[in-house]
Every structure is written in C-alpha cells, then in structure tokens.
Amino acid sequence: MSQDIAKNFDPQLSDDELRQIRLKLDAAGVRLLTYYIQDIPNDEAGCRKIFEFGRKMGIETFMSEPKPEALELIDKFCMNTASTSPSTTMTRKLHRSIGIPKACLKACQGRSKRIGACGDLGYWMRSGIDPIQAARMLKTA
C-alpha cells in the first residue's frame, strides 16, 4: 500500500491501517468509486467483513465474481455490487454455450437494484462474444 503500510489494499487491513489510508485519500480529494474483489463469501461473517471494509473506505461499488448461491446473502448486506460473471468457474463453462451476459442477467434476476451486471468487454472479445450485442442485452434488462 505504501512505505508505511507494506501490505496489499484489501479487507485484511486493520482498522488503524484503513483509517490512515482513508485520511490520505480524503486529504488528496480522492474517492474510491469501485473496488474489485474476486469473490464475496457466502457466510455472514465473511460478507460483513467485505462490506464493512467498503463502508470504511467509502467504496461505492464492488466489482466481483460471486458464486450464485452467495447472491442472496450479498443482497442483504449490499451496497452496489456489479457482477462480471456468476463465478469464474461457471463462466468458463457458460460463456461458450449461453454467454456471460445471459448468465449475469439470470444471476441478477429477482435481486435488488443494488445487484447488477458489469460487462468485461475485453474478456467478451477474447471469448468470441460480440461486445456490442452483449452490452445491448445488459442495457435492455
């Protein structure tokens, strides 16, 4: 993170370390609009830790790849969470058959407005998915 905090910037930082970082961000007029965290756990304590980290740092939206079974719990804690896919493992299985955008939409169905999809245009292109069609699909949902 810095010379003073020789650790990665993640939810494992102590409250004091997070406070130091937040003060530096605030002093510089910087806000954390988004933060990528690969997975949000499907247990209350783990989920709470992630969202408390977000609250303390002023993060507005988490970009994540949660497992579909975690979405119900995430929805209860939720600040804005944009899913790039239901899960990395599932994405590898689904992107060839039904496409990542469809999987994201399905995973987000029936959830609060704070759970949404986030298009990874580069990944879509590498996977043979037309990013324009995929973005239109997400936009109309």
C-alpha positions as CSV (number, residue, x, y, z in Angstrom):
1,M,0.0,0.0,0.0
2,S,2.8,2.4,1.0
3,Q,6.1,2.6,2.7
4,D,4.2,2.9,6.0
5,I,1.8,0.0,5.2
6,A,3.7,-2.8,3.5
7,K,0.6,-4.8,2.7
8,N,-2.0,-5.2,-0.1
9,F,-5.0,-2.9,0.0
10,D,-7.7,-5.3,0.9
11,P,-10.2,-6.2,3.7
12,Q,-7.4,-7.9,5.7
13,L,-6.0,-4.5,6.7
14,S,-6.5,-3.4,10.3
15,D,-8.9,-0.6,11.3
16,D,-6.0,1.7,12.0
17,E,-4.4,1.0,8.6
18,L,-7.7,1.6,6.9
19,R,-8.1,4.9,8.8
20,Q,-4.6,6.0,7.7
21,I,-5.4,5.2,4.1
22,R,-8.8,6.9,4.2
23,L,-7.3,10.1,5.7
24,K,-4.7,10.2,2.9
25,L,-7.4,9.7,0.3
26,D,-9.6,12.3,1.8
27,A,-6.7,14.8,2.1
28,A,-6.0,14.3,-1.6
29,G,-9.6,14.6,-2.6
30,V,-9.7,11.1,-3.9
31,R,-12.8,8.8,-3.7
32,L,-12.9,5.1,-4.3
33,L,-15.9,4.6,-6.7
34,T,-15.2,0.9,-7.3
35,Y,-13.1,-1.9,-5.9
36,Y,-12.6,-5.3,-7.5
37,I,-12.8,-8.3,-5.2
38,Q,-12.9,-11.6,-6.9
39,D,-15.2,-13.4,-4.5
40,I,-17.6,-12.3,-1.8
41,P,-18.1,-15.2,0.7
42,N,-21.4,-16.9,1.3
43,D,-21.2,-16.6,5.0
44,E,-22.4,-13.8,7.2
45,A,-19.1,-13.0,8.9
46,G,-17.1,-13.0,5.7
47,C,-19.7,-11.0,3.8
48,R,-19.9,-8.5,6.7
49,K,-16.1,-8.0,6.7
50,I,-16.1,-7.2,2.9
51,F,-19.0,-4.7,3.2
52,E,-17.5,-3.1,6.4
53,F,-14.3,-2.6,4.5
54,G,-16.3,-0.9,1.7
55,R,-18.1,1.3,4.2
56,K,-14.9,2.4,6.0
57,M,-13.2,3.2,2.7
58,G,-16.2,4.9,1.1
59,I,-16.3,2.4,-1.8
60,E,-19.5,2.9,-3.8
61,T,-19.5,-0.3,-5.9
62,F,-17.8,-3.6,-5.6
63,M,-16.9,-5.4,-8.8
64,S,-16.9,-9.1,-8.1
65,E,-17.5,-12.6,-9.3
66,P,-19.6,-14.1,-6.5
67,K,-20.9,-17.6,-6.7
68,P,-24.7,-17.6,-7.5
69,E,-25.5,-19.1,-4.1
70,A,-23.9,-16.1,-2.3
71,L,-26.1,-13.6,-4.0
72,E,-29.0,-13.9,-1.5
73,L,-26.7,-13.0,1.4
74,I,-24.9,-10.3,-0.6
75,D,-28.2,-8.7,-1.4
76,K,-28.9,-8.4,2.4
77,F,-25.6,-6.5,3.0
78,C,-25.4,-4.9,-0.3
79,M,-24.1,-1.7,-1.4
80,N,-23.8,-1.5,-5.2
81,T,-22.3,-4.8,-6.4
82,A,-21.7,-5.4,-10.1
83,S,-21.0,-8.9,-11.1
84,T,-18.7,-9.6,-14.1
85,S,-20.0,-13.2,-14.0
86,P,-21.8,-15.5,-11.6
87,S,-18.4,-17.2,-10.8
88,T,-15.1,-17.7,-12.5
89,T,-15.7,-21.5,-12.7
90,M,-19.2,-21.1,-14.0
91,T,-18.1,-18.5,-16.6
92,R,-15.6,-20.9,-18.1
93,K,-18.4,-23.4,-18.6
94,L,-21.1,-21.0,-19.7
95,H,-19.5,-18.5,-22.0
96,R,-19.3,-20.9,-24.9
97,S,-22.9,-22.2,-24.5
98,I,-25.1,-19.3,-23.4
99,G,-22.7,-16.4,-23.0
100,I,-21.6,-14.4,-20.0
101,P,-24.2,-11.6,-20.3
102,K,-27.1,-14.1,-20.2
103,A,-25.5,-15.8,-17.1
104,C,-25.1,-12.4,-15.4
105,L,-28.7,-11.5,-16.2
106,K,-30.0,-14.8,-14.9
107,A,-28.0,-14.5,-11.7
108,C,-29.3,-10.9,-11.1
109,Q,-33.0,-11.7,-11.7
110,G,-35.2,-11.1,-8.7
111,R,-32.4,-9.2,-6.8
112,S,-32.5,-5.7,-5.5
113,K,-31.5,-2.8,-7.8
114,R,-28.1,-2.8,-6.0
115,I,-27.1,-6.1,-7.6
116,G,-26.2,-5.7,-11.3
117,A,-24.1,-6.9,-14.2
118,C,-20.8,-5.4,-15.3
119,G,-19.5,-6.0,-18.8
120,D,-15.9,-7.1,-19.3
121,L,-15.6,-6.0,-22.9
122,G,-12.0,-7.4,-23.3
123,Y,-12.9,-10.7,-21.9
124,W,-16.0,-10.9,-24.1
125,M,-14.0,-10.2,-27.2
126,R,-11.4,-12.8,-26.3
127,S,-14.2,-15.3,-25.7
128,G,-15.9,-14.6,-29.0
129,I,-18.8,-12.7,-27.6
130,D,-19.8,-9.6,-29.6
131,P,-19.4,-6.8,-27.0
132,I,-22.0,-4.5,-28.7
133,Q,-24.7,-7.2,-28.7
134,A,-23.8,-8.1,-25.1
135,A,-23.9,-4.5,-23.9
136,R,-27.3,-4.0,-25.6
137,M,-28.5,-7.2,-23.8
138,L,-27.5,-5.8,-20.4
139,K,-28.9,-2.4,-21.2
140,T,-32.3,-3.6,-22.1
141,A,-32.6,-5.8,-19.0
